[in-house]
Amino acid sequence: MQTLCVLMTLAFYGSAMGTFLQKQQTDFGLRLFSEAAHSHQDENFAMSPYGISSVMGMVQLGAYGSTLKTLKEHMGYSLQDRGMPRQQRLLHRDLSSEHGVEVASGVMVDRKLMLEKPFRRSLTKAFQSVPHQVDFSQPKTAQQVINAWTSDRTGGMIPNFLPSGLLSQQTRLVLLNALHFHGLWMTPFDPSLTMEMMFHGPNGSTLPVPMMRTTNKFNYGEFVTKEGVDYDVIEVPYEGDSMSMLLVSSFEKDMPLSALIKELSGSKVQEWRKNIKKVNRQLVLPRFSIDTEVDLKSTLSKLGLGDIFSQSKADFSRITTEEPLCVSDVLQRVKIEVKEDGTKGSSATAAIIYSRMAVEEHIMDRPFLFLIQHKPTGSVLFMGQVNQPQKH
């Protein structure tokens, strides 16, 4: 089935949304989506730009020196700059005040790790988050604690966020964001009008899917990419009209979505909003659900943030001076359900921070030689090669 890259643009008009921080976070999130979408071109795929920006903002608060400089350069902002924690707090407040929206930030820290006071204060100022002690020497128990936290804050949509084996005794912190949204359409689709129609997927494929149908006045606009691809944008509002879904599609059925994804930026979304007008339209939209799990380590590295994962270059001494730290993984899970009555969406995002003093794995997952030697005499008693360990 063709990728249904529905741009979940949450249209909040609160005071904080006009801030520099919001604009830079949106740009960063959209750039990250554009990069990640390259490896999911013919698949359903979804992300939470706000979720990843929040978690990476917490990562910023612990960074120092060249690591902080790199994060600021490639994200476009720093939460360590004066006034920025307050902007983050106001943005969180405005989002949380919306009906049907729940936003939470969490910090799970190893009980033996002493956090620096400036880092603790910054977390409270920006995210109103107090570190919660976890015993990472018991990885399975820590995983259960974190998964329970995300499940509780995503309406149960994401019950098993972190997979087994991801945490270890070398884990020191897990920085978390959870986002849950349940919005009813301002004008629901009539279920009796839903009928099966052919959906045109990539590479000329077609598939019968249930299509919802409604006729109403919608904000609508037609646009052209820099490369001359014609496309349109239609806005479907939720109850209260402070939030909406923007649907973006090419005029040509066989045009790959990559041609539109190239256009994504915060300023482009603003341009759409400025130029869409109320028109009568019959909207035919597939009922759909998306469940995406993505490891963002390679995507962030491609955007220039690879140093935060480096055991030799990462500097998170603002978190603690007890031992050197680096980010080991950045994960996100997103679930979206779009039906006749509205939309449910949840995301969980985590940055996992390890001790750089951790013992690296040496995995013998390729052919190798072995020698059994008597050390006092140097005599080699046995020697061999292993090409297929399962054959014995």
Secondary structure as UniProt FT lines:
FT   HELIX           15..18
FT   HELIX           20..37
FT   HELIX           38..40
FT   TURN            41..42
FT   HELIX           49..61
FT   HELIX           65..75
FT   TURN            79..80
FT   TURN            82..83
FT   HELIX           84..96
FT   TURN            99..100
FT   STRAND          101..110
FT   TURN            111..112
FT   HELIX           117..127
FT   STRAND          132..134
FT   TURN            136..137
FT   HELIX           139..153
FT   TURN            154..156
FT   TURN            164..165
FT   TURN            169..170
FT   STRAND          171..185
FT   HELIX           191..193
FT   STRAND          195..200
FT   HELIX           202..204
FT   STRAND          206..224
FT   TURN            226..227
FT   STRAND          230..238
FT   TURN            239..240
FT   STRAND          244..250
FT   TURN            253..254
FT   HELIX           258..261
FT   TURN            262..263
FT   HELIX           266..275
FT   STRAND          277..286
FT   STRAND          288..295
FT   HELIX           297..300
FT   HELIX           301..305
FT   HELIX           306..309
FT   TURN            311..313
FT   TURN            317..319
FT   STRAND          325..338
FT   STRAND          342..355
FT   TURN            356..357
FT   STRAND          368..374
FT   TURN            375..378
FT   STRAND          379..386
FT   TURN            389..390
//
